[in-house]
Amino acid sequence: MLFTAAQQLLHIQWTLPLLLFLVAAVIGSALLEGAIQLVMSSSAFRTEASDTLMTWTDNLITAFANYPVGIFPLLLRIGFMTVFPIALIAFFPAAVILGRAGDGPAPAFVAYAVPLIDLIAFAAA
């Protein structure tokens, strides 16, 4: 119900390519979050304080992945798009769906390539 109301207010024109992108973005976002968790979990082999790192990771994703990248200072923006790429979980896919892929801090092709980037990140983890 909430999704239907939001869709009507935003006037999103659902086309087959956009629906396919949505499916790919959801799968890719799950893979990226899994990759981030896997990298952080692998620290358990090297440190005894991995619980703290895992909690920090969960809190960081929960707290910051829901916000537009543009509200953060430049250094955090760069970090959220590269080192700790939580901007790829929701911000860029949402920008594509809303028709604003080129309005963000990266070129439009980056937003459209997010599912592929997520898959590569998962494979690299």
Sequence and secondary structure as in RCSB ss.txt:
>XXXX:A:sequence
MLFTAAQQLLHIQWTLPLLLFLVAAVIGSALLEGAIQLVMSSSAFRTEASDTLMTWTDNLITAFANYPVGIFPLL
LRIGFMTVFPIALIAFFPAAVILGRAGDGPAPAFVAYAVPLIDLIAFAAA
>XXXX:A:secstr
 HHHHHHHHHT    HHHHHHHHHHHHHHHHHHHHHHHHHHGGGGT S HHHHHHHHHHHHHHHTTS GGGS HH
HHHHHHTTS GGGTTHHHHHHHTT GGGSSS HHHHHTHHHHHHHHHHH 
